[in-house]
Amino acid sequence: MKEFYSQMGKYFARYKGYIAGTFAMNVLAAVFNVFSFSILIPILQILFKVNTDTYEFMEWNYNSIDEFVSIAKNNGYYYSQNLIEAYGPATTLLMLGGILAFLTLLKTGAYFGGSAFLMPLRTGIIRDIRVDIYKKILSLPLSFFSEERKGDILARVSTDVNEIDASISSSLDMLIKNPIFIIVYIGTLFGMSWQLTLFTLLVVPVLAGGIGRIGKKLKSNSLYAQSKWSDGISQIEETLGGLRIIKAFIAERKMEDRFTKVNNEYRSAALKVAIRQSAAHPVSEFLGTCMITLVLWFGGYLIFSGNSSIEASDFIYYLVMLYSTLQPIKDLSKAGYSIQKGLASMERINKILGAENNIKELPSPADIESLNDSITIDNVSFAYTEGREVLSDINITIKKGQTIALVGQSGSGKSTLVDLIPRYHDVTTGAIKIDGKDIRNLSIKSLRSLIGNVNQEAILFNDTIFNNIAFGVEGATQEQVEAAARIANAHDFIMETEQGYQTNVGDRGGRLSGGQRQRISIARAILKNPPILILDEATSALDTESERLVQDALEKLMKSRTTIAIAHRLSTIKNADTIYVLHEGRIVEKGTHEQLIALNGYYKKLNDMQAL
């Protein structure tokens, strides 16, 4: 339970009022339950005529709980006798039954109240966990997701959170209610016969021990089962993304066999969990019956020997209360099983929630509103993992309004270098400065607001064309969106779609062609109107005519902006102020297009290969 409260305590703390409410209602339910069962004693005595004593009314003057119980018991018998004398046994029995029904109504009403208070708590905790995971995903650096499988993350957000809802949240009622009922019931049992109750408590560890042995490995088995289901989700996600290749290489059977293997492993693990969990009820039922049998024997022995402090009719009430105590004990053990399953899922979720974000912001970072002078990349080196540098000793100065280009073979570090500027990663050594200010001292929000991105892969969301272009720009008007689309050569094809700018682009823009998606993403960057542009193969997905039109538009746009362009097609960056040639993470050449051709070096070789 310590682990449970350490992991879930912060969520419970947000709903203290609801916890107090359900606690109070369950205390009332337990008290009403005790009194409703106490009505059974006079009913049994009237039915079986086992009590022929005469009782006198006692004043309600008491100094201890024992005295109160004794006075209450005496006066209960006194009123019962008066009712029998006045109305007869049958009518008295009906009256007592009515009181029992009324107390039961109060008890069930309190039950409902306790559960009703828990509903906002339960649904609120699950909502908070989902929100916390999503916020954490948004805040984590890109490097975290390069090391994690997307399907595994999806499984944690969906399946594991649902498991917490099904196991931990559904057990909250039992966790709060059952300890209250157990304490009230055991207190009542002690009041009736401390000898019998002490004997009972000596038997309880046998019940708890038997149940504990079953649940011992439940958490580890659940953790293994959830990891196997994550493997299955990952494979489904990979299959959806690579369906074209699977069909092209006739690999359906291979993928099916892979998924079947993972699914069988999950089934085997889930089967072990289910068997252990389903064993809880019959084992606890059997042990509980054994306990009742032992108490029945010991209580009967005390009564027959004349050493008991309770009468036969009271002993029946004692057994009723004892049996009522067993149910919350069994429910509590059942909740323990569920919690173990839920904690396994919470442990997996905490791998995301507890992930360290190495992109740290100062407590009071400086804001930056514009680029006034230059961007300086000062002796920068970077490694994703220690000891394996992707970039080494990079020195670049970009004056305001200049356009620089980065060229080189795939894997030379071009995209990694531009990812350092908006702090998707932090430099390992050296510094990147804007107007002489280290970007690590600036607020991330103000830094990234200066930068517009057009990536090699056009990333669109399952939304309308309008919302994709206006993404991240608050209050964008139709006229502004259309103007950006015209510059990006996108307006004409947008108007040809069925609903124009309100047309949904589908999942990842799947309803548009590659060139159309790229032009939408270019329009999005144009609308943001940032002082710094990062173009990562921005025109690579366009046809020849569209590429020329968009390139012209981008060149007009770049005249008043500082631009960093990554290009494989050297024809698109001929007019750059400076071209930097990267090879294996280092700058090997720099200059204008004509200067680099004259050098007859690596750039000239790339240019000749493309011309060929």
C-alpha positions in Angstrom: 0.0 0.0 0.0 3.0 2.3 0.6 3.9 2.0 -3.1 0.2 2.7 -4.1 0.1 6.0 -2.1 3.5 7.1 -3.2 2.4 6.8 -6.9 -1.2 7.9 -6.6 -1.1 10.2 -3.6 -0.5 13.4 -5.7 -3.8 12.7 -7.6 -5.8 12.0 -4.5 -4.6 15.3 -2.9 -6.5 17.2 -5.6 -9.8 15.7 -4.4 -9.6 16.0 -0.7 -13.2 17.2 -0.4 -14.7 14.2 -2.2 -12.5 11.8 -0.1 -13.8 13.4 3.1 -17.4 13.2 1.8 -17.2 9.5 0.9 -15.4 8.8 4.3 -18.3 10.4 6.2 -21.0 8.6 4.2 -19.3 5.2 4.7 -19.0 5.8 8.5 -22.8 6.5 8.5 -23.4 3.4 6.4 -21.4 1.2 8.8 -23.2 2.6 11.9 -26.6 2.1 10.3 -25.6 -1.4 9.3 -24.7 -2.3 12.9 -28.0 -0.9 14.3 -30.1 -2.5 11.6 -28.6 -5.9 12.5 -29.2 -5.2 16.2 -32.9 -5.2 15.5 -32.5 -8.9 14.7 -32.0 -9.8 18.4 -35.5 -8.9 19.7 -37.0 -10.2 16.5 -35.4 -13.6 17.0 -36.3 -13.6 20.7 -40.0 -12.9 19.8 -40.0 -15.6 17.2 -38.4 -18.3 19.3 -39.6 -17.0 22.8 -36.2 -17.6 24.2 -36.3 -14.6 26.6 -38.9 -14.5 29.4 -37.2 -11.9 31.6 -38.9 -8.7 32.6 -37.1 -5.4 31.9 -37.4 -1.9 33.6 -36.5 1.3 31.8 -33.0 2.6 32.7 -32.0 6.2 32.6 -29.4 7.2 29.9 -26.6 7.9 32.4 -23.4 6.2 31.3 -19.6 6.7 31.7 -18.3 4.2 29.2 -19.2 2.5 25.9 -19.9 -0.7 27.8 -22.4 1.0 30.0 -24.0 2.7 27.0 -24.3 -0.7 25.2 -25.8 -2.3 28.3 -28.4 0.5 28.7 -29.3 0.5 25.0 -29.7 -3.3 25.1 -31.9 -3.2 28.2 -34.1 -0.4 26.9 -34.4 -2.1 23.6 -35.9 -5.2 25.3 -38.0 -2.9 27.5 -39.7 -1.2 24.5 -40.1 -4.6 22.8 -41.9 -6.0 25.8 -44.2 -2.9 25.9 -45.0 -3.3 22.3 -45.8 -7.0 22.7 -48.1 -6.3 25.6 -49.8 -3.5 23.7 -50.1 -4.9 20.2 -49.2 -8.6 20.4 -46.1 -10.5 19.0 -47.2 -10.4 15.4 -47.7 -6.7 15.2 -44.5 -6.1 17.2 -42.7 -8.2 14.7 -44.1 -6.1 11.9 -43.0 -2.9 13.6 -39.5 -4.1 14.3 -39.3 -5.2 10.6 -40.4 -1.7 9.6 -37.6 -0.2 11.8 -35.2 -2.7 10.1 -36.4 -1.6 6.7 -36.0 2.1 7.6 -32.5 1.6 8.9 -31.6 -0.4 5.8 -32.9 2.5 3.7 -30.6 4.9 5.6 -27.7 2.4 5.2 -28.2 2.0 1.4 -28.7 5.7 1.0 -25.3 6.3 2.8 -23.8 3.5 0.6 -25.0 5.4 -2.5 -23.8 8.7 -1.1 -20.3 7.3 -0.5 -20.2 5.9 -4.1 -21.5 9.2 -5.5 -18.8 11.2 -3.8 -16.2 8.8 -5.4 -17.4 9.2 -9.0 -15.8 12.7 -9.5 -12.7 11.4 -7.8 -12.4 8.3 -10.0 -13.1 10.1 -13.3 -11.0 13.1 -12.3 -7.9 11.0 -11.5 -8.1 9.2 -14.9 -8.5 12.5 -16.7 -5.6 14.0 -14.7 -3.3 11.1 -15.6 -4.2 11.4 -19.3 -3.6 15.2 -19.3 -0.3 14.8 -17.4 0.9 12.2 -19.9 -0.1 14.3 -22.9 1.5 17.5 -21.4 4.7 15.5 -20.7 4.8 14.1 -24.3 4.5 17.7 -25.6 7.3 18.9 -23.2 9.8 16.1 -23.8 12.7 16.6 -26.2 12.7 14.9 -29.6 15.6 12.7 -28.5 13.2 10.8 -26.1 11.0 9.7 -28.9 13.9 8.5 -31.1 14.7 6.0 -28.4 11.1 4.9 -27.7 8.7 3.0 -30.0 5.6 5.0 -30.9 3.4 1.9 -30.4 4.7 1.4 -26.9 3.9 5.1 -26.0 0.4 4.7 -27.5 -0.1 1.5 -25.4 0.9 3.4 -22.2 -1.5 6.3 -23.0 -4.4 4.1 -23.9 -4.2 0.5 -22.5 -2.3 1.2 -19.4 -4.4 4.2 -18.4 -7.5 2.0 -19.0 -6.0 -0.6 -16.8 -5.6 1.9 -14.0 -9.2 2.9 -14.5 -10.3 -0.7 -14.3 -8.1 -1.7 -11.4 -7.1 1.2 -9.2 -10.0 3.6 -9.7 -12.6 0.9 -9.4 -11.0 -0.3 -6.2 -11.2 3.2 -4.5 -14.7 2.4 -3.2 -13.4 -0.8 -1.5 -10.2 0.9 -0.3 -12.1 3.7 1.5 -15.2 1.9 2.5 -13.9 -1.5 3.7 -11.4 -0.3 6.3 -14.2 1.8 7.9 -16.6 -1.1 7.9 -14.0 -3.5 9.3 -13.1 -1.1 12.2 -16.8 -0.4 13.1 -17.7 -4.1 12.9 -14.7 -5.4 14.9 -15.4 -2.7 17.5 -18.9 -3.9 17.8 -17.7 -7.5 18.1 -15.3 -6.5 20.9 -18.2 -4.8 22.7 -20.2 -8.0 22.5 -17.5 -10.5 23.5 -13.8 -9.7 23.7 -12.8 -13.3 24.2 -14.5 -14.5 21.1 -13.3 -11.5 19.1 -9.7 -12.1 20.2 -9.9 -15.7 19.1 -11.3 -14.5 15.8 -8.4 -12.1 15.3 -6.0 -14.9 15.8 -7.5 -16.8 12.9 -7.6 -13.8 10.5 -3.8 -13.9 9.7 -4.4 -17.4 8.2 -7.0 -15.9 5.8 -4.7 -12.9 4.9 -1.7 -15.2 4.5 -3.5 -17.5 2.1 -4.7 -14.6 -0.1 -1.3 -12.8 0.1 0.5 -15.9 -1.4 -1.8 -15.7 -4.4 -1.3 -12.0 -5.1 2.5 -12.0 -4.5 3.5 -12.3 -8.2 0.4 -10.6 -9.7 2.2 -7.3 -10.3 5.2 -8.8 -12.0 3.0 -10.9 -14.2 0.8 -7.9 -15.1 3.9 -5.9 -15.9 5.1 -8.6 -18.3 1.6 -8.9 -19.9 1.4 -5.2 -20.5 4.9 -5.1 -22.1 3.8 -7.8 -24.5 0.6 -5.9 -25.4 2.8 -2.9 -26.1 4.8 -5.0 -28.6 1.5 -5.9 -30.3 0.4 -2.2 -30.5 3.9 -1.3 -31.9 3.6 -3.9 -34.6 0.1 -2.7 -35.6 1.4 0.9 -35.8 4.3 -0.3 -37.9 2.0 -2.3 -40.2 -0.3 0.7 -40.8 2.7 2.9 -41.6 4.4 0.3 -43.9 1.4 -1.4 -45.5 2.5 -0.4 -49.0 5.9 -2.0 -48.6 4.4 -5.1 -47.0 2.1 -5.6 -50.0 4.8 -4.8 -52.5 7.2 -7.4 -51.0 4.3 -10.0 -50.5 5.2 -10.1 -46.8 1.7 -10.4 -45.4 2.3 -13.9 -44.1 5.6 -12.9 -42.4 3.9 -10.0 -40.6 1.0 -12.1 -39.7 3.3 -14.7 -38.1 5.1 -12.0 -36.2 1.9 -10.6 -34.8 0.5 -14.0 -34.0 3.7 -14.8 -32.0 3.5 -11.6 -30.0 -0.3 -12.1 -29.5 0.3 -15.6 -28.2 2.9 -14.4 -25.7 0.5 -11.8 -24.5 -2.3 -14.3 -24.2 -0.1 -16.6 -22.1 1.0 -13.8 -19.8 -2.6 -12.5 -19.5 -3.8 -16.0 -18.7 -1.5 -16.3 -15.7 -2.8 -13.0 -14.4 -6.4 -13.9 -14.9 -6.0 -17.3 -13.2 -4.4 -15.7 -10.2 -7.0 -13.0 -10.0 -9.9 -15.4 -10.4 -8.5 -17.6 -7.6 -8.9 -14.8 -5.1 -12.7 -15.2 -4.6 -12.9 -19.0 -4.1 -9.8 -19.1 -1.9 -11.1 -16.2 0.3 -14.6 -17.8 0.4 -13.2 -21.1 1.6 -10.9 -19.6 4.2 -13.7 -17.4 5.4 -16.0 -20.4 5.8 -13.3 -22.2 7.8 -13.0 -19.1 10.0 -16.8 -19.0 10.6 -16.7 -22.7 11.5 -13.9 -22.3 14.0 -15.7 -19.3 15.6 -19.0 -21.2 15.7 -17.2 -24.0 17.5 -15.4 -21.8 20.0 -18.5 -19.6 20.7 -20.7 -22.7 21.2 -18.1 -24.1 23.5 -18.1 -20.9 25.6 -22.0 -20.9 25.8 -22.3 -24.6 26.6 -19.6 -24.3 29.3 -21.3 -21.3 30.9 -18.2 -19.1 30.5 -19.6 -16.9 27.7 -20.5 -13.2 28.2 -23.2 -13.4 25.5 -26.5 -15.3 25.2 -27.5 -17.7 22.4 -29.6 -15.0 20.6 -26.7 -12.5 20.9 -24.3 -15.2 19.5 -26.5 -15.4 16.4 -26.2 -11.6 16.0 -22.4 -12.0 16.7 -22.2 -14.5 13.8 -24.2 -12.2 11.5 -21.8 -9.3 12.3 -18.7 -11.5 11.9 -20.0 -12.7 8.5 -20.6 -9.1 7.6 -17.0 -8.4 8.6 -15.7 -11.1 6.3 -17.2 -9.5 3.2 -15.2 -6.2 3.4 -12.1 -8.2 4.3 -12.5 -10.2 1.1 -13.3 -7.0 -0.9 -10.2 -5.4 0.5 -8.1 -8.4 -0.6 -9.7 -8.2 -4.0 -8.9 -4.6 -4.2 -5.3 -5.5 -3.3 -5.2 -7.8 -6.4 -6.6 -5.1 -8.7 -4.2 -2.5 -7.3 -1.2 -4.8 -8.0 -2.3 -4.9 -11.7 -2.9 -1.2 -11.8 0.5 -0.4 -10.2 2.2 -2.4 -13.0 0.5 -0.1 -15.5 1.3 3.0 -13.4 5.0 1.9 -13.3 5.0 1.9 -17.2 3.2 5.2 -17.3 5.8 6.7 -14.9 8.5 5.9 -17.4 7.0 8.8 -19.4 5.9 11.0 -16.5 9.3 10.6 -14.8 11.4 11.0 -18.0 13.9 13.7 -17.6 13.7 16.7 -20.0 17.3 17.7 -20.6 16.1 20.9 -22.4 16.1 23.0 -19.3 14.9 26.6 -19.1 16.2 29.1 -16.6 13.9 30.1 -13.7 13.6 33.6 -15.1 14.7 33.4 -18.8 15.0 36.5 -21.0 12.5 37.1 -23.8 13.5 37.9 -27.3 11.2 39.7 -29.7 13.2 40.0 -33.0 16.5 39.3 -34.7 18.4 42.6 -34.9 22.0 41.6 -35.9 23.0 38.0 -36.3 22.9 34.3 -35.4 26.2 32.9 -34.3 27.0 29.2 -34.1 30.2 29.3 -32.0 32.4 26.2 -32.0 29.5 23.9 -31.6 29.7 20.1 -31.2 26.9 17.8 -30.6 26.4 14.1 -29.8 23.1 12.1 -29.3 25.0 9.6 -27.1 28.2 10.3 -25.3 31.4 9.7 -27.2 29.8 9.6 -30.7 29.8 13.2 -32.1 27.4 14.0 -34.9 28.7 17.6 -35.3 32.2 18.8 -34.5 33.6 22.3 -34.2 30.9 24.1 -36.3 31.4 27.9 -36.7 28.8 29.9 -38.7 27.8 33.5 -38.5 24.5 34.5 -40.2 23.8 38.2 -40.5 20.3 39.5 -40.4 18.7 39.2 -43.9 21.2 36.7 -45.2 20.5 33.3 -46.7 22.9 30.5 -46.0 22.6 27.0 -47.3 23.8 23.7 -45.8 24.7 20.9 -48.3 26.3 17.5 -48.0 25.5 13.8 -48.2 22.8 12.2 -46.1 23.9 11.8 -42.5 26.4 14.6 -42.6 24.5 16.5 -39.8 22.6 19.2 -41.7 19.2 18.5 -40.1 20.8 18.0 -36.7 22.5 21.4 -36.9 19.3 23.3 -37.7 17.5 21.4 -34.9 19.9 23.0 -32.4 18.8 26.5 -33.2 15.2 26.2 -31.9 16.6 24.0 -29.0 15.1 20.7 -30.0 18.4 19.5 -28.7 21.0 21.3 -26.7 24.6 21.7 -27.9 27.2 19.4 -26.2 29.9 22.1 -26.3 30.1 25.6 -27.7 27.1 28.0 -27.9 24.5 29.3 -30.3 23.8 33.0 -29.9 21.2 35.4 -31.3 22.3 39.0 -31.1 25.0 37.9 -28.8 22.6 36.2 -26.3 23.1 32.5 -25.7 19.8 30.8 -26.7 20.0 28.7 -23.5 19.3 31.9 -21.5 16.2 32.7 -23.6 12.7 31.5 -23.0 11.9 28.6 -25.3 8.6 30.1 -26.3 10.0 33.5 -27.4 12.9 31.8 -29.2 10.7 29.4 -31.2 8.3 32.2 -32.0 11.1 33.8 -34.1 11.5 30.7 -36.2 9.4 29.3 -39.1 10.0 25.7 -40.3 9.3 23.9 -43.5 10.5 20.4 -43.2 11.4 17.7 -45.8 8.4 15.7 -44.7 5.2 17.9 -44.8 3.5 17.3 -41.4 -0.2 18.0 -41.5 -2.9 17.3 -38.9 -6.3 15.6 -39.4 -8.1 19.0 -39.7 -9.2 21.5 -42.3 -6.8 23.1 -44.8 -7.6 26.5 -43.1 -6.7 25.2 -39.6 -3.5 23.6 -40.9 -2.3 26.8 -42.5 -3.3 28.9 -39.5 -1.8 26.4 -37.1 0.0 28.2 -34.2 -1.2 31.7 -35.4 -3.9 33.0 -33.1 -6.8 34.9 -34.8 -5.7 34.4 -38.4 -8.3 35.7 -40.9 -9.5 34.1 -44.1 -7.8 36.9 -46.1 -4.5 36.3 -44.4 -4.7 32.5 -44.9 -5.6 32.9 -48.5 -2.7 35.4 -49.1 -0.2 32.9 -47.6 -1.7 30.1 -49.8 -1.3 32.2 -52.9 2.4 32.9 -52.2 2.9 29.2 -51.7 1.1 28.4 -55.0 -1.6 26.5 -53.0 -4.7 28.6 -53.5 -5.8 27.2 -56.8 -5.7 23.5 -55.9 -7.4 24.4 -52.5 -10.3 26.0 -54.3 -10.7 22.9 -56.5 -11.4 20.7 -53.4 -15.0 20.0 -52.4 -15.1 22.5 -49.5 -12.2 24.8 -50.3 -10.3 25.9 -47.2 -12.7 23.9 -45.0 -11.8 20.6 -46.6 -10.4 18.0 -44.2 -6.9 16.8 -45.3 -7.3 13.4 -43.6 -4.8 11.5 -41.4 -1.4 13.1 -41.9 -2.7 14.9 -44.9 -3.4 11.6 -46.7 -6.1 13.0 -48.9 -3.6 15.4 -50.6 -0.7 14.6 -52.8 2.9 15.0 -51.6 3.3 18.3 -53.5 0.0 19.7 -52.1 1.0 18.8 -48.6 4.3 20.6 -49.0 2.7 23.7 -50.3 0.3 23.8 -47.3 3.2 23.5 -44.9 5.0 26.4 -46.8 1.9 28.5 -46.5 1.8 27.8 -42.8 5.4 29.1 -42.4 4.6 32.1 -44.6 1.6 33.0 -42.4 3.6 32.8 -39.2 5.8 35.5 -40.8 8.9 34.8 -38.7 12.2 36.7 -38.9 14.1 33.4 -39.2 13.2 30.7 -41.7 14.5 27.1 -41.6 13.9 25.3 -44.9 14.7 21.6 -44.8 14.4 20.4 -48.4 11.3 22.6 -48.6 10.7 22.1 -52.3 11.8 18.4 -52.6 8.2 17.1 -52.9 7.0 19.5 -55.6 6.7 18.9 -59.3 8.9 21.0 -61.6 6.4 23.7 -62.3 5.2 24.1 -58.7 8.8 24.0 -57.5 9.7 27.0 -59.8 6.7 29.0 -58.6 7.2 28.2 -54.9 10.9 28.8 -55.2 10.2 32.3 -56.7 7.8 33.0 -53.8 10.3 31.8 -51.2 13.0 33.9 -52.7 10.8 37.0 -52.5 10.0 36.0 -48.9 13.7 35.4 -48.0 14.8 38.9 -49.1 13.6 40.4 -45.8 14.3 37.4 -43.6 17.3 35.4 -42.3 17.1 32.0 -43.9 18.8 28.7 -43.3 18.2 26.3 -46.2 19.1 22.6 -46.4 19.2 21.3 -49.9 20.2 18.3 -51.9 19.3 19.9 -55.1 22.1 22.5 -55.5 20.1 24.4 -58.1 17.7 25.6 -55.4 20.5 27.3 -53.3 22.7 28.9 -56.0 21.7 32.4 -54.9 22.5 31.8 -51.2 24.9 34.4 -49.6 27.0 31.6 -48.2 26.9 27.8 -48.8 28.4 25.5 -46.1 29.4 22.0 -47.2 29.2 19.4 -44.4 30.9 16.1 -44.5 30.8 13.6 -41.5 29.7 16.4 -39.1 32.3 19.0 -40.1 32.3 22.0 -42.3 34.8 21.2 -45.1 34.0 24.1 -47.5 32.2 27.4 -47.5 31.6 30.2 -50.0 29.2 31.3 -52.7 28.2 28.9 -55.5 30.8 30.3 -57.9 33.5 30.3 -55.3 32.9 26.7 -54.4 32.8 25.6 -58.0 36.2 27.3 -58.5 37.6 25.5 -55.5 37.1 22.2 -57.5 36.5 20.4 -54.2 33.7 18.4 -52.6 31.0 20.8 -53.6 32.2 20.7 -57.3 32.0 16.9 -57.1 28.4 17.1 -55.8 27.4 19.6 -58.5 28.9 17.5 -61.3 27.1 14.4 -60.1 23.8 16.2 -60.1 24.5 17.8 -63.6 25.3 14.3 -64.9 
